[in-house]
């Protein structure tokens, strides 16, 4: 576990590690009866990051995130750092 912790540089690294180690664990509670697992969150982050790259966004670019608080905001924020 120490080697994993040493390789964590960004917040998305923690999500990726949890998606690998504990995919069915809850990452985000959206409401009392709705939650998202780390596996699902990481899948959505990957899709969004791919879309950003396809749209021409490269590491180091600044990306403005505007929207309501919710799962989409979380996904987009993580995707910008991948």
Secondary structure by P-SEA (a helix, b strand, c coil): caaaaaacccaaaaaaaaaacccccccccccccccccaaaaaaaaaaaaaaaaaacccccbbbbbbccccaaaaaaaaaaac
